[in-house]
Amino acid sequence: MDGLTFGSCRKALLCGQQKINRHEPGSEFEPKALHPQPGSMDICFLTDTPLDEFIEILNEHSIEIIA
């Protein structure tokens, strides 16, 4: 896993083709959780798989999408 700084001092962790974005107070970015907390993170999946197929894969594994 590698650390990454991008944009205007945004932080993330890279693990293969996945990125975990860190939320900074007052600098949250879209899309984000309904109530992001300082220091919390979200996962960004980098894929060539069409969105509807990716959603189906998540559903098959009982992974809930919270929007």
RONUMAR-237913 format. One line per 2 residues: their letters; for each residue y, x, z of N, C-alpha, C, O. Coordinates in pm, 1 decimal. Each point is the difference from the previous one (the first is absolute). Layout:
A = Y X Z Y X Z Y X Z Y X Z  ...
END
This chain:
MD = -116.3 85.4 0.0 116.3 -85.4 0.0 122.7 90.1 0.0 5.4 99.3 72.6  92.7 -134.7 -154.4 122.1 79.4 -12.0 121.5 -85.3 30.7 1.8 -119.5 -29.2
GL = 100.3 181.6 88.5 126.8 -66.8 24.1 86.0 5.7 -124.8 -11.9 92.8 -80.0  98.9 -191.9 62.9 87.5 -7.7 -116.1 134.8 -54.3 43.6 7.0 -97.8 74.4
TF = 99.5 160.7 -120.1 134.9 -53.2 17.0 50.0 -33.9 -139.5 -8.9 82.9 -90.6  61.9 -204.4 71.8 46.6 -41.5 -132.2 120.6 -91.0 14.3 31.2 -45.7 109.9
GS = 37.3 19.1 -222.0 117.0 -86.9 3.5 103.4 54.0 96.4 20.7 121.1 8.6  43.9 -209.8 63.4 102.7 39.9 96.8 -64.7 22.9 136.1 20.2 -77.9 93.2
CR = -98.7 186.1 -82.4 -65.9 41.7 125.0 -110.3 -95.1 44.6 -28.7 -8.0 119.4  -34.0 -64.4 -212.2 -113.4 -85.1 36.1 -122.1 87.3 21.2 -14.1 104.1 -64.1
KA = -73.8 -145.5 153.2 -119.6 76.4 35.9 -125.3 -78.8 -34.9 -2.1 -122.9 6.9  -102.3 196.2 -44.7 -128.8 -61.7 -30.2 -110.0 102.4 22.5 25.5 120.1 9.3
LL = -147.6 -169.8 -0.7 -119.4 84.0 3.9 -79.0 -28.4 -126.7 -17.9 -115.8 -37.7  -29.2 220.8 -27.9 -81.6 -14.5 -120.2 -143.3 35.4 32.1 -27.5 100.9 64.9
CG = -63.8 -185.2 -111.0 -142.8 24.5 17.8 -67.3 -38.3 -131.2 -24.1 -118.1 -24.9  -6.3 216.5 -59.0 -53.3 -29.6 -132.3 103.4 -74.3 -81.8 112.5 47.4 -16.4
QQ = -149.8 -164.4 -35.5 91.3 -81.2 -80.3 68.4 -109.5 82.4 65.4 -87.8 -56.4  -79.7 92.1 188.4 62.1 -99.7 86.6 120.2 61.3 71.6 4.5 120.2 26.1
KI = 92.2 -206.0 4.8 120.6 45.2 68.6 25.8 -92.9 117.6 -5.3 -122.0 -15.4  32.9 177.8 131.8 35.5 -77.7 118.5 148.4 23.7 24.2 41.0 110.8 34.7
NR = 40.4 -216.6 -53.3 144.6 10.2 15.4 40.7 -23.1 144.4 -50.2 -91.6 65.1  140.6 173.9 -14.8 50.1 -14.6 137.1 135.0 -69.7 -4.0 87.3 36.8 -78.6
HE = -70.2 -137.5 163.3 126.2 -73.2 7.7 92.6 66.2 101.2 -39.0 25.0 114.1  160.9 3.0 -156.3 102.9 54.0 88.0 93.4 -114.1 39.8 31.8 -84.3 -83.9
PG = 12.7 79.3 208.6 90.4 -107.4 43.8 122.9 -9.9 -90.6 70.4 98.5 -22.2  -45.8 -219.7 -29.8 115.5 -24.1 -84.9 -17.5 46.1 -143.4 89.5 -19.6 -82.3
SE = -203.0 80.5 50.7 -24.1 50.1 -136.0 -131.0 -53.5 -56.5 -64.1 67.0 -81.0  23.7 -186.2 122.5 -123.9 -57.4 -49.6 15.0 -26.5 -149.6 111.2 -20.6 -48.5
FE = -221.1 21.0 -23.5 5.1 -20.8 -143.7 -99.4 -107.3 -39.8 -91.8 -31.8 75.6  110.1 -23.5 -193.4 -84.0 -109.3 -49.4 -114.6 55.0 -83.8 15.9 102.2 -66.8
PK = -129.7 -167.7 69.5 -31.9 -109.2 91.8 -28.8 53.7 139.0 -37.5 116.1 16.2  55.2 -200.4 82.9 -22.2 40.8 138.9 -58.7 -116.7 78.4 -3.7 -113.4 -47.8
AL = -41.3 142.9 167.7 -51.2 -103.8 89.7 113.5 -94.6 38.6 117.6 33.6 -14.4  -153.4 -150.4 62.7 99.9 -98.7 40.1 92.4 55.9 107.3 121.2 -20.8 -5.7
HP = -177.5 91.6 103.8 78.6 59.9 108.6 -40.2 146.2 17.5 -69.7 32.4 96.1  111.7 57.6 -186.7 -39.4 140.8 12.9 57.2 61.3 127.3 114.4 -26.8 36.6
QP = -193.1 107.5 29.1 41.9 65.3 123.6 31.0 146.8 -27.9 -64.7 61.3 -85.0  163.1 -3.5 155.6 31.3 142.1 -19.7 -124.7 86.4 16.0 -74.5 -13.8 97.1
GS = 53.0 102.5 -193.2 -115.1 88.6 4.8 -127.9 -62.0 -52.6 -101.9 68.3 -10.0  105.2 -198.6 -24.3 -120.1 -63.3 -54.5 -20.3 46.1 -144.1 88.1 61.7 -59.7
MD = -204.4 -92.4 5.4 -32.9 45.1 -134.9 -64.9 -111.9 -78.7 -55.5 -93.9 57.1  63.0 104.9 -189.9 -76.3 -88.7 -86.1 -74.7 85.1 -101.0 34.6 115.9 -22.8
IC = -135.6 -173.3 -36.5 -84.2 73.0 -94.3 37.6 -41.3 -142.1 13.9 -118.6 -29.7  2.2 217.1 -56.6 30.1 -22.5 -141.0 -119.8 48.9 -80.9 -28.3 119.8 -1.9
FL = -42.2 -210.8 -64.8 -114.2 38.2 -82.4 48.7 30.2 -141.4 62.8 -84.6 -63.7  -91.6 204.7 14.9 35.2 38.7 -136.4 -125.0 -16.6 -85.2 -98.3 71.6 19.2
TD = 101.4 -166.2 -113.9 -119.8 -31.9 -77.4 36.7 -48.7 -139.7 108.9 -52.8 -22.3  -200.3 71.1 -69.8 14.6 -55.4 -134.4 -70.2 -135.3 -11.0 4.7 -64.3 -104.8
TP = -69.6 21.4 212.8 -71.1 -128.1 2.7 101.3 -113.9 -3.3 96.6 2.8 76.2  -115.6 -103.7 -162.7 91.0 -115.1 -2.0 6.6 -66.9 137.9 -99.4 -4.3 72.5
LD = 216.0 -47.1 -37.7 23.4 -56.7 132.7 -101.4 -107.9 35.8 -52.3 -0.1 111.5  23.0 -92.0 -203.8 -93.8 -108.0 33.3 -139.2 53.9 32.5 -68.4 -55.2 86.2
EF = 25.5 161.5 -153.4 -129.6 61.5 31.0 3.7 69.4 135.7 -96.9 -5.1 75.8  208.7 69.7 -45.7 13.3 69.5 128.1 -2.0 -100.7 114.6 -63.1 24.2 102.9
IE = 131.2 -136.0 -119.9 -0.1 -105.9 101.5 -141.7 -52.4 20.8 -41.2 -25.2 113.3  -33.1 8.8 -222.1 -139.0 -46.8 10.3 -85.1 98.4 80.9 -81.3 -41.7 82.4
IL = 99.7 170.8 -105.5 -73.7 102.5 75.4 32.0 -11.0 149.0 -90.5 4.8 83.3  218.3 -19.5 -49.5 38.5 -14.4 140.8 -63.8 -124.7 60.4 -52.4 4.2 111.3
NE = 57.1 -115.5 -185.2 -59.9 -124.7 48.8 -149.7 14.7 23.2 -52.6 -52.8 98.0  -17.3 124.5 -187.3 -144.0 21.2 15.0 -33.6 75.9 128.1 -110.6 -12.0 52.7
HS = 205.7 89.7 -3.2 -20.7 77.7 122.3 70.8 -63.0 120.7 18.3 64.4 103.3  21.0 -191.7 -118.5 65.6 -76.4 107.5 125.2 69.3 52.1 29.2 -4.0 119.5
IE = 44.8 67.9 -210.5 126.5 64.5 37.0 111.9 -97.7 -32.0 21.5 -35.6 -115.9  49.6 -7.5 219.6 105.3 -99.5 -14.5 128.4 64.4 -50.6 41.7 105.2 48.4
II = 19.9 -169.9 -146.2 131.0 43.0 -48.3 103.6 -82.7 73.8 -1.2 -122.9 -7.0  89.9 189.5 77.0 105.7 -68.3 75.3 130.2 22.9 -74.8 44.3 113.8 -15.6
A = 16.6 -221.8 -30.5 123.6 14.0 -78.1 112.5 -76.0 66.1 112.3 -0.5 -50.5
END
